Amino acid sequence: MAQGKSHNSPPEWASAGAASLYLVGAIHLGIFAFATGRVGPESAPLLGFWILACAIALLALGIVELRRGEALFGTIGVVFGGLLGLGGGLSFIRSMWMPGILAIDGWWFLSAGIILFLLLPSLCRVSWIMFWGIMEIGIALTILGLGMMGVLGSPQVPLMIAGWLALFFAVFCWYVATAQMTNTVYGKRILPF
């Protein structure tokens, strides 16, 4: 009799990678809207709830990836969901009681940028396209954090730069997620990533 899985064993979980990337893209679209002034300060709490909703799902998907043994991508999901999603989302919600950009907001984004840079050595072994994407958003989040903290002078220019980089990253995430999903569904490489 051939060795294999018992017919009583639970099914394996599918990769949560595509779903995670769609959510990360949505979070960064919100960051783009905030940083470039497309969402006014009065809408910051609503943006916070939007990011928070994405973060909760992203944390769950990160845990799925960790459970599947995907340490790197599970960690990325938990970092985006926890630090950037929960932290960033709650920072925007905080504006209901304390309006405006506070330096503490910048520390959330700076922390996320630093952690993403620390993941780069592992990413270069797994995926060069993800390496460059994570490096790009690490730079954007570092600029955003430093701009919000006032380290780079007036926050308008750093926020604008970080916002456009966040939009580029959102599009990048959505493309890679679509490529992963399409290639999985068709069982062959349709879209390169």
N, C-alpha and C positions, 0 to 999 in steps of 0.2 A: 504494500500500500504506500502511495506517495506521501512524503512528508508535506504537511501544509497546515493551515489553520484549522482548528476545530470548528465544526459548523455551529458550535455554541458560542464561539468567541465574538465579542462585540465588533461591529464594523469600525474601521479606521476613520478618523476624522479627516475631512478634506482640508487642504491648506486654507488658511484665513488671509493669505497674502493679498489677494485682489481686493477683498472687502476692506481690509485695513488701509490699503492705499487709496481707495475711493474716499474713505473717511478722512484720512490725513490731507488729501486734496481739498476737501470741504473746509476743514479747519483753516488751511492756509489761504483759501479764497476769502474767508472772513478776516484774516489778518491783513490781507491785501486791502480789503474794503476799509478797514479801520485806519491802517497806516497811511493810505493815500487820500484820506478825507472823504471817501465815498459814503461812509457811515459816520454821521455826526455824533458828537459826544452824548446827545440825548438818546441815541440808539445803542450805546455801549452795553447796557444791561441785557438787551435782547440778543446782541451778538454773543454775550457771555453765556446765555442759556443755549444758544445754538452750538457753541463750541463745547459746552458741558455735555449736551446730548451726544455729540460725536465722540467725546472722550469716554463716556460710559461704555458705549459699544466698542470702542477701540481697546479699552482695557480688557473687556471680555474676549475679544479676538486675540489680543496679545497673550492672554492666559491659554487660549486654545493652541496657539503656536508653541508656547512653552511646553504644554502637555504633549504635543506631538514630537518634542525633542528639538525644535527649532530655536535654539538658544539665542542666536543673533537676531532673527526677525521677531521673535517673541519679545526680546528686550527692547527693540526699536518700537514695537507696538505699545508696550507698557510705558516707555519713556514719553512717546508722543501723547498717549492717552492720559497718563498720570501727571507728568510735569507740565507739558505744554497745554494739554486739554483741560485738565482740572485746574491747574494753577492759573493758566491764562484765562480760562473761562470765568473763574472766581474773581480774578482781577477786574474783568470787565463788569461783572455783577456788582462788585464793590463800589463802582462808580455811582450806584443809586444812593449811597450814604455819604461817600466822599468823592465828589466829582473831580474830573481832571486826571492827567497823567501824574502818577506818583513814582518816585524813584524805585520803590519796591516792585512796581510792575516790571521794570527793566530787569531786575534781578531774576525773575522767573524766566524771561526769554534768554538772558545771558547764560543761565544755567543750562537750559536746553541746548543752546549752541555749543557750549563746552562739552557736554556729554556726547553730542553727535560727533564732534571731532575725535573724541576718545574711541568711538566705534569704528573709525575709518580703517585702522590696521586690519580689523577682522573683515570688513567689507571688501577690501581690495583682494582678499583671497577668494571671496564668494562671487562677487559681481561688480565689474568695473562700472557699469552704467549706474548701479545703485551707489557705488562709491562717489561718483561725480555728483549725483543728485543730492546725497546727504551732505557732501562738502558744500555745495551751493546753498542749501538751506541752513547749514551751520553758520556760514558767513552771514546770511540774511538775519538770522536770529541774534547773532552777536551784534550786528549793526543796530538792529531794533532795540535790543536790551541797552546797549550803550547810549543810544539816542534818547531812550525814555529816561535814563538815569541822568541825562544832561552832560555826560562825559564828552560828547562830540560837539558841544556848543548847543545852539538852537536845535530843537528836535525835529523841525520840519524836514530838512534835507535828509538826515539819516532815516527817518520814518518813510519818506517817499522811496528812497533806494531800497530799503528792506521790504516795503510793500510790493514793489514790482518784482523783486526776487522771489517773494512768497507766491505771487501769481504764476511766475515761471515754474516754480516747484509744484504748484497745484496741477498745472497742465501736465507736467512730467509724471506726477503720481497717477493721474487719470489715464495717461497713455500706457504706462507700464501695467497698471491694473487691467486695462482693456486687453493688452497683449497677453497677459497671463491667462485671463479668462477665455479669450478667443482660442489660444493655443491649447488650453486644457479641453475645451468643448470639442474642438475638431481633432484632437489627438495628434496634431502635428504643428510645426512652426508656420503660422500664417503671418503673424506680425513679429518683427524682430524686437528684442529687448535684452 
